[in-house]
Amino acid sequence: MSMSVTFTINRAPRTIELDDPRVTLLDLLRERLDLVGTKKGCDRGQCGACTILLNGRRVNACLALALSHDGAEILTIEGLAEGDALHPVQAAFIEHDALQCGFCTPGQVMSAVGLIEEGEAGLDPERVREGMSGNLCRCGAYRGITEAVLAATRAMGATTEEDAA
């Protein structure tokens, strides 16, 4: 039995037929829509490589069933930049050398965007590290990642009242 789901993916409406109700958003994005920037790391929600924004919130796509999110708005790493203009988080990751092998980078960037947009990043490095703790980097680029998130937070003017005090 086939089921139809509709999403807005990277600002474009998409209707997709699902043959299996167990298809995750990760598998839908990678295998059906060729949006392979979202990485399959652990496939258990422990590494954060598959982080996307679902209705503006950070989600591990490997744990989210596509059928359960019919009508949702999804933003992946492929939809983050505006044409040739990088998103401030992407630019900050480059500027602060916040990557090495690059495998975790899409999930790290999407998590950072979500953290900043949720107003949870602040300008405190410890707060950023805690907020990004669901995203693992096997290469150990955590210092650059933290610096990039702080720089992007400042560039986006996304501080909180608590930080201003």
RAJO-V36580 format. One record per residue. RES is the residue in one letter. D_CENTER is the distance of its C-alpha to the mean C-alpha in Angstrom with 2 decimals. Layout:
res:d_center
RES:D_CENTER
RES:D_CENTER
This chain:
res:d_center
M:31.50
S:28.79
M:26.43
S:24.82
V:21.39
T:20.13
F:16.68
T:15.56
I:13.02
N:12.01
R:14.99
A:17.39
P:19.15
R:19.36
T:21.78
I:21.62
E:24.35
L:23.53
D:26.37
D:24.93
P:23.59
R:21.74
V:19.19
T:15.63
L:12.77
L:11.77
D:15.37
L:15.71
L:12.99
R:14.29
E:17.93
R:18.88
L:16.91
D:16.55
L:12.87
V:12.82
G:10.00
T:8.05
K:10.32
K:12.77
G:13.64
C:15.60
D:15.23
R:16.02
G:12.99
Q:14.15
C:12.17
G:8.40
A:8.32
C:7.20
T:4.06
I:3.62
L:5.40
L:8.92
N:11.66
G:9.77
R:8.78
R:6.14
V:7.41
N:8.30
A:9.24
C:12.25
L:13.76
A:13.59
L:16.64
A:16.45
L:19.84
S:18.90
H:16.50
D:18.98
G:18.73
A:15.10
E:12.96
I:9.83
L:7.59
T:6.30
I:6.63
E:10.26
G:10.53
L:9.32
A:12.70
E:15.87
G:18.27
D:19.12
A:17.84
L:14.74
H:12.42
P:13.79
V:10.91
Q:11.35
A:15.05
A:15.06
F:13.53
I:16.38
E:18.92
H:18.45
D:18.30
A:15.12
L:15.05
Q:17.79
C:17.47
G:13.98
F:12.97
C:10.29
T:9.27
P:6.50
G:4.74
Q:6.48
V:5.79
M:2.33
S:4.32
A:7.14
V:6.83
G:6.77
L:9.39
I:11.38
E:11.47
E:12.51
G:15.20
E:14.65
A:14.26
G:17.89
L:19.83
D:20.74
P:19.48
E:20.06
R:18.00
V:15.00
R:15.69
E:15.97
G:12.77
M:10.86
S:13.29
G:11.25
N:9.81
L:12.88
C:14.24
R:17.51
C:18.76
G:18.72
A:17.11
Y:16.39
R:18.83
G:17.32
I:13.76
T:15.44
E:17.53
A:14.78
V:12.97
L:16.52
A:17.48
A:14.63
T:15.46
R:19.04
A:18.49
M:16.76
G:19.57
A:17.37
T:19.66
T:21.01
E:24.70
E:24.79
D:23.90
A:26.54
A:29.21
